[in-house]
Amino acid sequence: MKRGIQFSVFSSFGLLLSTLWQIPAAPEASRVRAEAPASPHQSYTETIPGTQVKFDMIAIPGGEFLMGSPPSEKDRKDDEGPQHLVRIRPFWMGKYEVTWDEFDLYWRAKPGQKEDKEPDEPKDADAVTRPTPPYADETFKKGREGHPVLGITWHAAMQYCRWLSLKTGKQYRLPTEAEWEYACRAGTKTAYFFGDDPKQLGDYAWFADNADEKTYKVGSKKPNPWGLYDMYGNVSEWCLDRYKKDAYAVFARDKVTLSPVLLPNSARYPHVVRGGSWGDEAKDCRSAARVASERDWLRQDPQRPQSIWWMTDGDFVGFRLVRAVEEQDNLKNFRSRITLQSPDE
């Protein structure tokens, strides 16, 4: 699939640190290690209030890891480096990708209107704006019950998290790019969490070689070492971060960086997508592989302005939930600022 957007190197290192990245330095460390959470932190099952729909959240321990890929990794791309040591706080991550069973509860009962508006701090879930009716079949005939939601924009995924948080009283969101890679690797340093040989990928993922151009019910393959399913393949997954090709260049090489995130602005593109999908080759499912969203994913949408909810050409993108044990300051109450008037970039 043709993807990716090119970006120039940051013009001002100081401005970058003060306005976009929030990356306080932690003490130096020379090896990857796990650390015990400061409070009770166990996996749990959430039932969406007023329904029988449930989803599982896996407790992910805090720790440190080398983010990105080494120059020696086969099929490595320039935006995957340089490698840098990152410390991640404990959090929970969805055992599976969010399914239509869950997402349908958000939008189908009360589909949004064209000029959706909501207060900055809605008092309940019903006040959160919802997707307008899709232009075509939102499932792309790839399956609904038990299948991962797909073809939704970054904004729609963010709004679902906002709705779910108000519905449950727990703060759910998209994973940061660092959290996603940390959870995917699950303590490993190889190209895939099972090793460097892509021949084993079929045991863990639905991808171009075995998916027959469709999705499958979540959890149909083997999980990673931390019990997370479909981290590779099935659908690619939105991360919270804005994409920047040279993003890793700002990180210190001799110190640990704490919980980095490149905060998005009101632009529609580009945002980070991870994990590869049913249509991707094995090399694009590697733990360090990064993809940038682009306008071309709405190419066939005839509406003007084009939808901020559904992607007519993005039937390979879904998402997974995260919940922090202790939320970092720059993500507290963070929300999408995208509107119909938002610029592309």
C-alpha positions in Angstrom: 0.0 0.0 0.0 1.2 3.4 -0.8 1.7 5.4 2.3 3.9 8.0 4.1 4.5 11.7 4.1 7.8 13.4 4.1 8.7 16.1 6.6 11.7 18.4 7.2 14.0 18.2 10.1 12.9 20.3 13.1 14.1 23.9 12.7 14.4 24.7 16.3 15.3 22.2 18.9 14.5 24.5 21.8 11.1 25.4 20.4 10.3 21.7 19.9 11.0 20.8 23.4 9.0 23.7 24.9 5.9 23.4 22.7 5.5 19.8 21.4 7.5 17.2 23.3 7.1 16.7 27.0 10.1 14.5 27.8 11.6 15.0 31.3 14.9 13.2 31.6 15.3 10.3 33.9 18.5 8.9 35.4 20.9 7.2 33.1 20.5 3.5 32.5 22.5 1.0 30.4 20.1 -1.9 30.1 16.4 -2.6 29.7 14.7 -3.5 33.0 11.1 -3.8 34.4 10.0 -2.0 37.5 7.2 -2.8 39.9 4.1 -0.5 39.7 3.6 1.9 42.7 0.0 0.9 43.1 -2.2 -2.3 42.6 -2.1 -3.0 39.0 -3.9 -6.1 37.7 -5.6 -7.1 34.5 -9.4 -6.6 34.5 -12.5 -6.9 32.4 -14.6 -3.9 31.7 -18.4 -4.1 31.0 -19.7 -1.0 29.2 -22.5 0.3 31.5 -26.0 -0.4 30.3 -24.9 -3.2 28.0 -23.5 -6.7 28.1 -20.5 -5.8 25.9 -17.2 -6.5 27.7 -13.5 -6.0 26.9 -10.3 -7.1 28.6 -7.5 -4.8 29.7 -4.0 -6.3 30.3 -1.8 -4.9 33.0 1.5 -3.8 31.4 4.4 -3.2 33.8 6.4 -0.1 33.7 10.0 -0.3 32.5 12.7 0.8 30.0 13.3 -0.3 26.4 15.2 0.7 23.3 12.7 2.4 21.0 13.3 2.1 17.3 15.3 -0.3 15.2 19.1 -0.7 14.9 20.7 0.1 11.5 21.4 -3.6 11.1 17.7 -4.6 11.1 16.5 -6.0 7.8 13.9 -3.7 6.0 14.6 -0.9 8.4 13.4 2.6 7.4 15.1 5.9 8.2 12.2 7.0 10.4 12.8 4.2 12.8 16.0 5.7 14.3 18.1 6.5 15.9 17.4 4.1 18.7 16.9 5.7 22.1 16.2 4.5 25.7 12.7 5.2 26.9 11.1 4.7 30.3 7.4 3.9 30.4 5.1 4.1 33.3 2.7 1.2 34.2 -0.5 1.1 32.2 -3.3 -1.1 30.9 -3.7 -2.0 27.2 -6.6 -3.7 25.4 -6.1 -7.4 25.1 -7.7 -7.1 21.7 -8.3 -4.4 19.1 -11.5 -2.5 19.6 -14.3 -4.4 17.9 -17.5 -3.3 16.1 -19.4 -4.7 19.1 -17.9 -1.9 21.2 -17.8 0.9 18.7 -21.3 0.4 17.5 -22.6 1.3 21.0 -21.0 4.7 20.6 -22.3 5.8 17.2 -25.2 3.6 15.9 -27.9 4.7 18.4 -27.4 8.4 17.9 -25.4 9.1 14.7 -24.1 12.7 14.6 -25.2 15.6 12.5 -23.1 17.4 9.9 -22.3 20.3 12.2 -21.4 18.4 15.3 -20.5 20.6 18.3 -19.9 19.7 22.0 -18.8 21.6 25.1 -15.1 21.4 26.1 -16.0 19.4 29.2 -19.2 17.4 28.4 -21.0 16.3 31.6 -21.9 12.8 30.3 -21.3 10.4 27.4 -24.4 11.5 25.5 -22.8 15.0 25.1 -19.8 13.7 23.1 -20.1 14.2 19.4 -20.5 11.0 17.3 -19.8 10.0 13.7 -22.2 11.1 11.0 -23.7 8.3 8.9 -21.0 6.8 6.7 -20.9 7.3 3.0 -20.8 3.5 2.3 -20.7 0.2 4.2 -18.5 1.0 7.2 -17.3 -2.6 7.6 -16.2 -2.8 3.9 -17.9 -6.3 4.1 -15.0 -7.6 6.1 -17.1 -8.8 9.1 -18.7 -7.2 12.1 -19.4 -9.3 15.2 -16.1 -10.0 16.9 -14.1 -8.3 14.1 -11.9 -5.2 14.7 -13.4 -1.8 13.8 -11.8 -0.3 10.8 -11.9 2.6 8.4 -12.3 5.2 11.1 -10.2 8.3 11.4 -7.9 9.2 14.2 -10.5 11.8 15.3 -13.2 9.1 15.5 -11.0 6.9 17.6 -10.2 9.7 19.9 -13.8 10.6 20.3 -14.7 7.0 21.1 -12.1 7.0 23.9 -13.7 10.3 25.2 -17.2 8.7 25.1 -16.0 5.5 26.8 -14.2 7.4 29.5 -17.4 9.3 30.5 -19.4 6.1 30.2 -17.2 4.1 32.5 -15.6 6.7 34.8 -12.1 5.5 33.8 -9.8 7.5 31.6 -9.3 5.6 28.3 -7.3 6.9 25.4 -5.1 5.9 22.4 -1.6 4.6 23.2 1.3 6.9 22.7 3.7 5.6 20.1 6.2 4.7 22.8 3.6 2.8 24.8 2.5 0.9 21.7 6.0 -0.2 20.8 6.9 -1.0 24.4 3.8 -3.2 24.8 4.3 -4.9 21.4 8.0 -5.8 22.1 7.1 -7.2 25.5 10.7 -7.1 26.7 12.2 -8.3 23.4 14.8 -6.6 21.1 14.3 -8.5 17.9 12.5 -7.3 14.8 9.3 -9.2 15.9 8.5 -10.2 19.5 9.0 -13.8 18.4 12.4 -13.3 16.9 13.9 -12.0 13.6 12.6 -14.6 11.2 9.4 -13.4 9.5 8.5 -17.0 8.6 6.8 -17.3 12.0 4.6 -14.3 11.5 1.6 -16.4 10.3 1.3 -17.9 13.8 0.7 -14.5 15.3 -0.9 -12.3 12.6 -3.3 -11.9 9.7 -1.3 -10.2 7.0 -0.9 -10.1 3.3 0.3 -13.7 3.0 -2.6 -15.3 4.8 -5.5 -12.9 5.3 -7.1 -13.1 1.8 -7.8 -9.3 2.0 -10.1 -9.4 5.0 -10.1 -9.2 8.7 -10.7 -12.0 11.2 -12.2 -12.1 14.7 -9.8 -10.7 17.2 -7.7 -13.2 19.2 -7.7 -15.8 16.5 -3.9 -16.0 16.5 -1.3 -16.4 19.2 -0.6 -13.5 21.6 2.6 -11.8 22.3 4.6 -12.6 25.6 2.4 -10.1 27.5 -0.9 -11.6 26.4 -1.8 -9.0 23.7 -3.4 -10.3 20.5 -3.1 -9.0 17.0 -0.4 -6.5 17.7 0.8 -7.4 14.2 -1.7 -7.6 11.4 -5.5 -7.8 11.2 -5.8 -4.0 11.3 -3.2 -1.4 11.8 -3.6 0.7 15.0 -3.8 4.4 15.6 -1.4 5.9 18.1 -2.0 9.2 19.9 1.1 10.9 18.4 1.4 13.2 15.5 3.8 11.7 13.0 7.2 13.3 12.2 9.7 11.5 10.1 12.7 12.7 12.1 11.0 12.7 15.5 13.6 10.4 17.1 16.4 12.9 16.4 15.6 15.0 19.4 16.1 12.3 22.0 19.2 12.2 24.2 21.5 9.3 23.4 23.1 9.1 26.9 20.0 9.4 29.1 16.6 7.8 29.6 13.6 9.7 28.2 10.4 9.5 30.3 7.1 8.8 28.5 7.6 10.8 25.2 4.7 11.8 23.1 4.5 14.2 20.1 1.3 16.0 20.8 -1.0 16.5 17.8 -2.5 19.9 16.8 -5.8 20.5 14.9 -4.5 19.2 11.6 -6.1 16.1 10.1 -2.8 14.6 9.2 -0.4 13.0 9.8 -0.8 10.7 12.8 1.1 7.6 13.7 -0.2 4.1 12.7 1.5 0.9 14.0 1.5 -2.8 13.6 0.6 -3.5 10.0 -2.7 -4.9 8.7 -4.3 -7.6 6.7 -2.9 -6.0 3.5 0.7 -5.5 4.7 3.8 -7.5 4.0 5.7 -9.0 6.9 8.4 -6.2 6.9 5.7 -3.6 7.6 4.5 -5.5 10.7 7.9 -5.3 12.5 7.7 -3.9 16.1 9.5 -0.6 15.1 7.8 0.0 11.7 6.0 3.4 11.5 3.4 4.7 9.1 2.0 8.2 8.7 -1.7 8.8 7.9 -2.4 10.7 4.8 -5.2 12.4 2.9 -5.2 9.6 0.2 -7.0 7.4 2.8 -10.1 9.4 2.0 -9.5 9.6 -1.8 -12.9 8.3 -2.8 -15.0 10.4 -0.4 -17.0 12.8 -2.6 -18.1 15.0 0.3 -16.7 18.5 0.7 -15.3 18.9 3.2 -14.4 15.2 3.5 -15.5 13.3 6.5 -13.6 13.7 9.8 -15.1 10.3 10.9 -14.8 7.7 8.2 -12.1 6.8 5.7 -13.3 5.5 2.3 -9.8 4.2 1.5 -8.7 3.3 5.0 -10.1 -0.1 5.5 -6.9 -1.3 7.1 -6.8 1.0 10.2 -8.4 0.4 13.6 -7.2 1.0 17.2 -6.6 -0.4 20.7 -7.3 1.2 24.1 -4.9 2.2 26.8 -5.5 3.4 30.4 -2.6 4.9 32.5 -2.2 3.8 36.1 -1.1 7.4 36.7 -1.6 9.7 33.8 1.2 11.9 32.7 0.5 15.6 33.0 0.5 16.5 29.3 -2.1 13.9 28.5 -4.6 14.8 31.2 -7.9 15.8 29.5 -6.1 15.8 26.1 -8.6 15.7 23.3 -8.9 15.9 19.5 -9.2 19.4 18.2 -10.1 18.4 14.6 -13.2 19.9 13.0 -14.6 20.1 9.5 -12.6 23.3 9.1 -9.3 21.7 10.1 -6.4 21.9 7.6 -4.9 18.7 6.2 -1.5 19.4 7.7 
